[in-house]
Amino acid sequence: MLTYLITNSRILIVDDNYDTLCYLGGLLTDNHFKVFSASTGKQAIAIATVKNPDLILLDISMPDISGMEVCKQLKSNSETENIPVIFITGKTETEDIVKGFQTGAVDYIIKPFSKYELLARVSAHLKIVKLQEKLLKDQEQLHLKEKGFLHKEKEQIEKELEQVKKEVISVSLKISKTSSEIIEMTNKIISVIKSSDHAAVDRIASIIHNFNNIREKENWNEIETRFVKIHGAFFENLLKHFPNLTKNELKLCAYLRLNLSTKEIANFNLQSEDAIKKARYRLRQKLNARSDENLCSIILKI
């Protein structure tokens, strides 16, 4: 079971006994493992660092550096710390076995050993390593898929927002043009009726005023619907910081958030530019803005 995972796994054998190296090397090679060998502790550390084997069979009794010390050095190096180490030794004392595990070994094989026992233990630990690698790889692939999905979702949202922004600009230009035409038409009407009696002038002025109110409301409704799609909780955040803002002041903040000029705002509201300038001055006071602060910049930060 899961043999395919460990085929051609790389194993480093470390033993100062030449016969043991030959025996283990032949046994592991016959079972489809790739083998490296070292006869000293220093050689073992050097080979492990360069070859990065999947598992190390390490004799405890070495001529230069003990197997315990080799294991400690391997576990203290970030390049080799995750390589599983199996000690092979003739020592059977419990203290030695416990010390071996404390240095970072994953298993302990006592000489003399059965080749079947050695192959079973090596295979078991290699399967654990390969399964851990597979799990890590699967997690990375899943993360990449999730990241890709989130990236596509983000692109879609940004695309939709961009479309809504274009709609807002289109509607704004349309309203601005219509509003300018209405103001021009209103001025012409007023100039024509100036010769009429005062009662007629008052009635017509009242009609024009009501018409302007209706048109201003329609203009705002068209803007507001699209504005909320882009800037969601804008009005809630404004009122949270400045609860005394009036409905008209909230509208003015929205227009400024869209970076509209005083002239454009005046056209939308069918008002004079002077009226909008006064409204901006009152808004500045309510927002506690300094004289050197840009009103639009303050609103963008909210």
Summary of the structure (lengths in Angstrom):
residues: 302
radius of gyration: 40.7
end to end distance: 61.7
largest distance: 126.5
contacts: 845
relative contact order: 0.06
helix: 69%
strand: 8%
